[in-house]
Amino acid sequence: MPTTLTSNEKIRKVVHLSALFVPVFSELTSKSVVLALLISVTIIYSLEEVLRLRGRRLPILTSLTLRLSQPEERTSFILRPAYLAIGIILALILYPSQIAYAAICVGAIGDPVAAIVGRLIGRRHIIKKKTVEGFTSGLIASFLVASLLVSPFIGLIGATGGMLAELFDAPDDNLTMPIVAGALLMLATIALHQ
């Protein structure tokens, strides 16, 4: 049954969409600068989580982490934000710029669009909470964004791979979407000599 998003879920989706700024900042500065920032933020976040689990708090960061997390996540290290950052970091390291940017965009746009549409109008379930409507809308959105950076056919291949990673969510789609999308974008580019 379709339902609305809570305010925390909306904020989580905005955080996810903020990954769209990574390619922009990488072009305005450099991949090295963005990588250094992402790695630093991931380390700080990881330290915050270790401290939180030991009963200590970093005032703003701990409050934000707890506010945006799901109740079932709070008893252990909250991995999803770290997975998102690590997926982006690996895409920037593993792939040439255009492919990395397209892969990051597939994850940044496909996952939240699929979640929002699936939650609001999804009726036909594929796997667990994943719906045909969410998957299809995420695929279309990620294809359109990827096609701004690579050819449409290659963008479709990357978007399809990324959305399949989102669908199966193992170990976590925040981590796997940009990696899978990037690998398929890279293979398609090599195979088609583009």
C-alpha positions, 0 to 999 in steps of 0.5 A, a space after each residue: 500500500 503506497 504511503 507518504 515519506 516522513 520528514 526524516 526520509 525526505 532529508 535522507 533522500 536530499 542527502 543522497 541527492 547531494 552526491 550529484 554535487 560530487 562531479 561538479 565539485 570535482 570539475 571545479 577543483 579536482 578529483 584529488 581535492 574531492 577525494 581528500 574531502 570525502 575520505 576526511 568526512 568518512 573518517 570523521 563520521 567513522 570516529 563519531 560512530 565509534 564514540 557514539 557506540 561508547 556512549 560519547 557524542 559529537 554534539 552536531 554530528 551525533 544528533 544528525 546521525 541519530 535523527 536520520 537513521 532508522 531505529 533498528 540501525 542505532 544499536 550498531 555502527 550506522 553503515 549506510 552513510 559510510 557506504 554512500 561515501 565509500 561507493 563514491 570514493 571508489 568510483 572516483 578512484 577506479 574509473 576515468 572522470 566521465 565514467 565515475 561521474 556518470 556512475 555517481 549520478 546513477 547512484 545519486 539519482 536512481 536510488 532516491 527516485 526509486 524509493 520515493 516513487 515506489 513509496 508513493 505510488 508503488 503497487 507491484 512488489 518485486 523484492 521485499 519493499 522494492 516495486 516495479 514502479 520504483 525500479 522503473 522510475 529510478 532506471 529512467 531517471 538514472 539513465 537520463 542523468 547518465 546520458 548527459 555524461 556518456 552516450 545514451 546506449 552506454 548510459 542505459 547499460 550503466 543505469 540498468 546495472 546500477 538499478 539492479 544493484 539497488 534492487 538486490 541491495 547486497 550488501 548495500 545499494 549505497 556502496 554497490 550502485 556506483 561501483 556496478 554502474 561504473 564497471 558496466 559503463 567502463 566495459 561498455 565504453 571499451 567494448 564499443 570503442 568510445 
